[in-house]
């Protein structure tokens, strides 16, 4: 089963989901802003992709954090931030056949599903 994780109203998510639909790829959608994300899954992603890749430092949620929360980041601190505010997780996160892909690039999706 292919699952795409993100936030419903995110423009990048809309593009990724439209790509999957356009290529008739069956998938489930998990809105982690609505449903949250469990710690074990997030830690699994961190193991596969790295917390630096998953933490969305460009988003407004991260930028609005107090400076103390943004400095001296470690894996543990980053995971805690993402669990507390899932909108800080870069989107989309695509799970397919035991692998994850973070972000959306049509050519990358074409390789995955080609």
C-alpha positions as a Markdown table, in Angstrom:
| # | Residue | x | y | z |
|---|---|---|---|---|
| 1 | Unk | 0.0 | 0.0 | 0.0 |
| 2 | Unk | 1.2 | 3.5 | -0.8 |
| 3 | Unk | 0.5 | 6.2 | 1.7 |
| 4 | Unk | 1.1 | 9.9 | 1.3 |
| 5 | Unk | 1.4 | 12.0 | 4.5 |
| 6 | Unk | 1.0 | 15.7 | 4.7 |
| 7 | Unk | -1.5 | 18.5 | 5.1 |
| 8 | Unk | -4.6 | 18.8 | 3.0 |
| 9 | Unk | -4.3 | 22.4 | 2.0 |
| 10 | Unk | -0.6 | 22.4 | 1.2 |
| 11 | Unk | 0.1 | 23.3 | -2.4 |
| 12 | Unk | 2.9 | 20.8 | -2.8 |
| 13 | Unk | 0.6 | 18.1 | -1.3 |
| 14 | Unk | -2.1 | 19.0 | -3.9 |
| 15 | Unk | 0.5 | 18.6 | -6.7 |
| 16 | Unk | 1.7 | 15.3 | -5.4 |
| 17 | Unk | -1.8 | 13.9 | -4.9 |
| 18 | Unk | -2.8 | 15.1 | -8.4 |
| 19 | Unk | 0.2 | 13.4 | -9.8 |
| 20 | Unk | -0.7 | 10.1 | -8.1 |
| 21 | Unk | -4.3 | 10.4 | -9.2 |
| 22 | Unk | -3.3 | 11.4 | -12.8 |
| 23 | Unk | -1.2 | 8.2 | -13.0 |
| 24 | Unk | -3.9 | 6.1 | -11.4 |
| 25 | Unk | -1.8 | 5.1 | -8.4 |
| 26 | Unk | -4.0 | 3.9 | -5.6 |
| 27 | Unk | -2.9 | 5.5 | -2.3 |
| 28 | Unk | -4.1 | 6.5 | 1.1 |
| 29 | Unk | -3.8 | 10.0 | 2.5 |
| 30 | Unk | -2.9 | 10.8 | 6.1 |
| 31 | Unk | -3.4 | 14.4 | 7.1 |
| 32 | Unk | -1.0 | 14.7 | 10.0 |
| 33 | Unk | -2.3 | 18.1 | 10.9 |
| 34 | Unk | -5.7 | 16.6 | 11.6 |
| 35 | Unk | -4.7 | 13.1 | 12.7 |
| 36 | Unk | -1.2 | 13.7 | 14.1 |
| 37 | Unk | 1.7 | 11.4 | 13.6 |
| 38 | Unk | 2.8 | 8.6 | 16.0 |
| 39 | Unk | 6.3 | 8.8 | 17.5 |
| 40 | Unk | 7.3 | 5.3 | 16.2 |
| 41 | Unk | 6.5 | 6.2 | 12.6 |
| 42 | Unk | 8.2 | 9.6 | 12.8 |
| 43 | Unk | 11.3 | 8.0 | 14.3 |
| 44 | Unk | 11.3 | 5.4 | 11.5 |
| 45 | Unk | 11.3 | 8.2 | 9.0 |
| 46 | Unk | 14.1 | 9.9 | 10.8 |
| 47 | Unk | 16.1 | 6.6 | 10.6 |
| 48 | Unk | 15.5 | 6.4 | 6.8 |
| 49 | Unk | 15.8 | 10.0 | 5.8 |
| 50 | Unk | 17.4 | 11.9 | 8.7 |
| 51 | Unk | 15.7 | 14.5 | 10.9 |
| 52 | Unk | 17.5 | 17.3 | 8.9 |
| 53 | Unk | 15.5 | 16.3 | 5.8 |
| 54 | Unk | 12.2 | 15.9 | 7.6 |
| 55 | Unk | 12.2 | 19.2 | 9.6 |
| 56 | Unk | 10.7 | 22.0 | 7.6 |
| 57 | Unk | 12.8 | 25.0 | 8.6 |
| 58 | Unk | 11.4 | 27.1 | 5.8 |
| 59 | Unk | 7.8 | 27.0 | 7.1 |
| 60 | Unk | 6.1 | 29.6 | 9.2 |
| 61 | Unk | 5.5 | 27.2 | 12.1 |
| 62 | Unk | 9.2 | 26.7 | 12.5 |
| 63 | Unk | 10.0 | 30.4 | 12.0 |
| 64 | Unk | 7.6 | 31.4 | 14.7 |
| 65 | Unk | 9.3 | 29.3 | 17.3 |
| 66 | Unk | 11.2 | 31.0 | 20.1 |
| 67 | Unk | 14.9 | 31.2 | 19.3 |
| 68 | Unk | 15.7 | 28.8 | 22.1 |
| 69 | Unk | 13.7 | 26.1 | 20.3 |
| 70 | Unk | 15.4 | 26.7 | 17.0 |
| 71 | Unk | 19.0 | 26.6 | 18.2 |
| 72 | Unk | 21.2 | 23.7 | 19.1 |
| 73 | Unk | 18.9 | 21.3 | 17.3 |
| 74 | Unk | 19.5 | 17.6 | 17.9 |
| 75 | Unk | 17.5 | 14.6 | 16.6 |
| 76 | Unk | 15.7 | 14.3 | 19.9 |
| 77 | Unk | 14.7 | 17.9 | 20.0 |
| 78 | Unk | 13.7 | 17.9 | 16.3 |
| 79 | Unk | 11.5 | 14.8 | 16.8 |
| 80 | Unk | 9.8 | 16.4 | 19.8 |
| 81 | Unk | 9.1 | 19.6 | 17.8 |
| 82 | Unk | 7.6 | 17.7 | 14.9 |
| 83 | Unk | 5.5 | 15.5 | 17.2 |
| 84 | Unk | 4.2 | 18.6 | 19.0 |
| 85 | Unk | 3.5 | 20.5 | 15.7 |
| 86 | Unk | 3.3 | 18.1 | 12.7 |
| 87 | Unk | 3.1 | 21.0 | 10.3 |
| 88 | Unk | 6.9 | 21.3 | 10.8 |
| 89 | Unk | 7.3 | 18.0 | 9.0 |
| 90 | Unk | 8.4 | 18.6 | 5.4 |
| 91 | Unk | 5.7 | 17.5 | 2.9 |
| 92 | Unk | 4.8 | 15.2 | 1.4 |
| 93 | Unk | 6.2 | 12.1 | 2.9 |
| 94 | Unk | 5.5 | 9.2 | 0.6 |
| 95 | Unk | 5.7 | 5.6 | 1.9 |
| 96 | Unk | 5.9 | 3.0 | -0.8 |
| 97 | Unk | 7.2 | -0.6 | -0.5 |
| 98 | Unk | 9.0 | 0.1 | 2.7 |
| 99 | Unk | 10.8 | 3.2 | 1.5 |
| 100 | Unk | 10.0 | 6.8 | 2.0 |
| 101 | Unk | 10.4 | 9.9 | -0.2 |
| 102 | Unk | 10.3 | 13.4 | 1.3 |
| 103 | Unk | 9.1 | 16.2 | -0.9 |
| 104 | Unk | 7.6 | 16.1 | -4.4 |
| 105 | Unk | 9.4 | 16.0 | -7.7 |
| 106 | Unk | 7.5 | 14.5 | -10.6 |
| 107 | Unk | 10.6 | 12.9 | -12.1 |
| 108 | Unk | 11.3 | 11.2 | -8.7 |
| 109 | Unk | 7.8 | 9.9 | -8.5 |
| 110 | Unk | 8.0 | 8.6 | -12.1 |
| 111 | Unk | 11.1 | 6.6 | -11.1 |
| 112 | Unk | 9.4 | 5.2 | -8.0 |
| 113 | Unk | 6.3 | 4.1 | -9.9 |
| 114 | Unk | 7.8 | 3.5 | -13.3 |
